[in-house]
């Protein structure tokens, strides 16, 4: 008998499965199942040579980072396709695990991501956001190397992975339901060093700049400098109130003895997003990336809600709601922070909200990127309250 070609055999198996009435789980169902298994890690594996088997390099165990990766997976527009007999080689592998048990395996190829299914099929998708997350975790200064991995072994693998996947991260479509305008800070006002959708940068304490640590991956960011004399900050604010196009001047260096005379030692520096509409009864999730070179640097991000408040003179626009996430740095490099919040749960008059980025003490530079606010379900909000240690409002 003539042997059956692999592709023909796969088609016959699929036809048999269809005849038996088997149903393929949808991609959101696959991700939801992995999430329900309460994963405690994601293992990132890279090959030591082209076409080699990926070897574990880094294990991610922070709950927030695991949740972010699962969110990126859930948002991916995956298609169920038939795998060719010789699929594209693996450039890397992400395995969602609990202990040592794999709940979901996602392969990275030159064409994008694929998650193997039964019967010779796989879900395939492109996700620049997930790729960026993986690269950030592979290169984080405080990364946890997998058992048996050494920095010398991992470094060339990461460099090869970055080069091989560069085209996959060339474009990042907006997240479905995204409310923040230009949260990546890549769009700027024409001829102005200010991102669209945000307060004007003053060029003295707030800046729209290329990231000094990883410009290829993070591109433009908003940076705040709180090591500026308070009287100079006030003078700059007064100037911009009259003419926002007046150029800034170089700041005066601040000696140690005057550190408490800085804006960081008093007011702090803030930048607001444009207002976003609030849907009554709807919870939301805030996500952003943050870094500072200050070893004990602390910044804050608020979501502030506004609405009409009745008084004797009639309705008046007031700030009615605040949700706060505090960003603390224990090690250098970019970190992702999240917060779920429910602006109308106890303040139903809230109709608009704005994100406020805020840096203060100790005096120095703080950077923000990839600011996102998306609506979430009541179930996701409740799950976050039950499983996330803090930053649930």
N, C-alpha and C positions, 0 to 999 in steps of 0.2 A: 504494500500500500504506500502511495506517495505521502510523505509527511505533510502535515498541515502547517502552513505558514503561521508564525506567531500572531500577526495581525488578524488573520482569518479566525484563528482559535479564540482570540479575545472577543471578536464579534460574536462568535457562536456562544461563548459563555454569557455575554451580555444579553443575547437574545433569549437564552434559557432562563436567566434570572428574570427577564421581563415577563416571560410566559408564566413563571411561578408567582407573579404579582408582587415581587419585591420592590420596595420603594427606597430610593436613595435619600438619606437625610440631607436637608438643606444645609448650606454653609453656616448660617446663623445658628442652626440647631447643633452643628458640630462644635462651634465655639461655646455656645451656652452649656453644652454637656461638659466641656473641659472646665468651664468656670464653676459649675456645680460641684465638681470633684475637689474643690478647695485646693488649688495648686499652691505649693510652697516654694516653687522655683521655676526658672526657665534656663535651660542649658543652651549655650551658644557654642556650636561646634564648627570648626573650619578645617579644611584639608591641609596636609603638610606639603602637597604637591598638586599640580593640575591633574584632574581626574582621580585624585586620591579620595579615600574615605574620610569624611569629616571627623575630627577628633575633638572631644570636649575641651574648650578653652576657658570659658567664663560661665559662672553660675550666678544668676540674678535672683536675689531672695527678698528684696524690699517689696512689701505688699503693694505700694503705690506703683512701682515700676511694672510689676506683674499685671496689675489692673490696666495700666496704660497699654501694654502690649496686647492684652485681650480686647480692649476697646478698638485698637487699630485693626485687629483681625476681624472683629465683628462688623466694622464699617467697610471692610474691603468688598468691592463688587466682584465676587468670585463666580466663575463659571465652571460647571461640571463638564469635563471633556474626556475623551478617550486618549489614554497615553499611547504614544508610539512605541513600537518594540524597543527602540533605543532612545529613551528620553534624554534631554539635555543633562550634562553632568552637573553634580552638585557643587556649588560654590560655597555653600554653608548650610547650616541646619539649625532651626530653633525647635527645641523640644520642651513642651509644657509638662512639668512633672509634679508629682506628689511623692516625696521621698525619692526613690529610684524608679518609680512606676511612671511610664510615659502616658499622658492623657491626650496629647495632640502633637503631631510632628509636622513641621512646615519646612520645606526645602527651598533654598534660594538657588536660582539658576540665572543664566544670562538673560532669560526672557522674563523673569519675575519670580513670584512665589508659587509653589504648588504644594498641596496637601494630599497625599495619597489616599485613595478610597478603595473600596472593594472592586473586584472584577476588572482590574486594569484601567480604572478611571482615576481622575484626580481633580480636585478643585484648583483652579489657577487664577491668579490675580496679580496686579501690580499695586504696590503700596509704598510710595516714597516716605510716608510718615513712619511706617514700621521699619523700613530700612534705616532711616535716620535714628530711630530708637535703638536698633541693634548696634549701629556704629558707635553711638554715644556710650552704650554699655560696654562695648568691647574696648574702648579707649579711656574709660573713666579712671581717674587716678586712684579711686578707692575700689576699683573692681575686685571681685573675688575670683581668683583663678581656680579652675577646676582641679580636682585631685590629679597630681602628676604633671600638671602644666607649669611651665616656668616663663617668666617675662621674655627670656631670650627665644623660647620656642614660639610664643604667641605673637610677638611683634612682626615677624615677616609674614605670618599668616594673615594678620589684620591688614597689613599694607597691600598684600595681594588681593584680599577681599574688597578693600576700598577701590582699587583700580578696576577690578572685574565688574563691580556693580555701579560704577560712576554714572553710567547712562540711565540706570533704573531710577536714580534719584534726581534726574534733571528737571522734573516737573512735579509739583505737589498739588493735586486738585483740592479745592476747599472741602472741608468736612461737611457732610450732610447736616443741615440744621445749624451751621455755624452762624453766630450772631455778631461776633467781633469783626469789625471791618479792618482788614490789613493787620491781623494779629501777628503775621510773620515779619512785619516792618519792611517788606521788600519794595513797596510802592511809596514814592515820595512826591510831595508837591513840586510842580515844575519849577526848577531853579532855586528850590529851598531845601535846606538840610533838615527836613521835617517829614515824618511819615504821614501819609494820608490817613484820616480817621482818628488822629490823636492831637493833643495839644501841641502848639508850636514849641519847638525846642529853643531854648534861650541861648545856646552856644557857650554858656558859662557854667551852668550846673546840670543841664540836660542836653543830650546829644543824640543824633541819628548817625551811627557810624558802622563800619564793618567790624565784626567781632575780632578782637585782638588775639584770641586764643585759637579759634578754628573758623576763619572766614569762609573756607570752601563749603563747610557744612551748615553753619548758622547764618552766613550772609550778614545782612544788616540787623542791628539790634538797637534797642534804646538803652543808653548808658546814663547813669546819674552820678554826679560828682558832688559829694557833700563836704569836701575839703576846701571850702570857699568861705571867705569872710562873710558874715551875715550882712554887714552893711553894703558889701558889693552885690550880694544877691538881691537885696531890697532895691538898690539903685537900678539893677538890670530889669527887675520886674516893673518898676515905674517907667523906664524907657520903653519897654515893649508894650505897655498899656497905651502909650501915645503913638508909637510907630513900631510894629513888630518886625519891620525889615531893617531896623538899625543894627549894624554889625556889632558883635560883642568885642570886648577887649580882653587881653590876656589877664588871667587872674593873678592876684598877688600871692606869692608863696606864703604859707601859714606855718610859723615855727611851732614847736611843741608847746611852748608856754601859752600860746594863743588858741590851743585846740578847741577850747570851750567857747570861743568867739566865732566859730564857724557855723554855717547853716546846719551842718550835721549835729552840732551840739545844741541847737535851739529848735528851729522849725522842721528841719528835714526838707527834702526835695520830692515833689510829686508830679506825675504826669497822668492825665485822664484820657480815657477813650471817648469816642462819640457815644451818645446815648443809644440804648437798645430797648426795644419794646419788651414789656413783661407780659407773659400770658397768665391770666389769673389761674391759680391752682396748680401751676406747673413748677416742679423743681428743676434745677440746672446743675451742671458741672463746670467748674472753672479749672483750666489746666494752663500751666506756663512753665517755661524753662528759666532758670536763674543761675547766676554765678557771681562771685566776687573773689578777689585775691586776698581780701582781709581774712585772717584766720578765724576771727570771732565775729565776722560781719553779720548783721541782721537787717533784713528788709521786711517790708509788709506789703501785701496786696489786698485791697478792699474791693468788694463789689458793693456799691452804694445805690440804694433804691430811692426813687423820688415819686411824689404824687401830690395831689391837691388835698390840702387840709383846710377845713372850714373854720373861719373865725368871724368876728363881728363885721369885718369889712368885706366878707365874701371868701371864696376859695383862694388859697395861696399855695404856690408851689413850694414844697418843703422836702428836705431829706427825711425819709421815714424809716430807713432800713440800712443796716450795715452787716456785711459778712466779711470776716477777716481770716486770712491765712498768713502765718508768720513764717518767713523763709530764713532758716538758720543754716550756716555752712560749717560742717565738721571737717571738710577736706576740699581741695581745689577742684575746678572743673564744673561743667554744666550739670545741674540737677533738675529733675522734673518734679513739680509740686501740683497737687490737685486738691480740690475742695468741692463738695456738693452743698447746695444751699437751696432754700425755699423761700423766696422773698415775700410771697403773699400768704404764707401759712398763718402767720400771726399779724401781718400788716396788709390786709386786703386792698388798701388804697394805693399800694405801689403800682405804678404804671410804666416807669422807665428805670433803667439802671445803667451805671457806668462802671468800668474797671478803673481803679486808681493804683498806679505803681508808685511805691514810696521807699526811698532810701534815707537813712539817717545816721546811726551811730554803730561803730566808730566811723570817724570821718574817712572818706575814701570813695572808691569807684564801685558801682553796682551795675550789673547788666541784666536785661530782660529780653526774652524772645518767645516766639510761638505762643502768644496769648490766645486762649480759646474759651468761649462760653457756648455750650450746647444744651438744649433741653433734654431731659432724661425722664424715664418713667417713674411712677411712684414706687414700683418694685425695686428699681435700681437705687433709688434714694434710700429706701428702707434697708436694703442690703448694705449700702455704704455705712449707714448709721450703726449697723450691727457688726461690721467687719473692719472698718477703718478706725484707726486709733484716735484720730483727732481731725480737726478741720472739717467738721460736719455742722452746718448751720441750719 
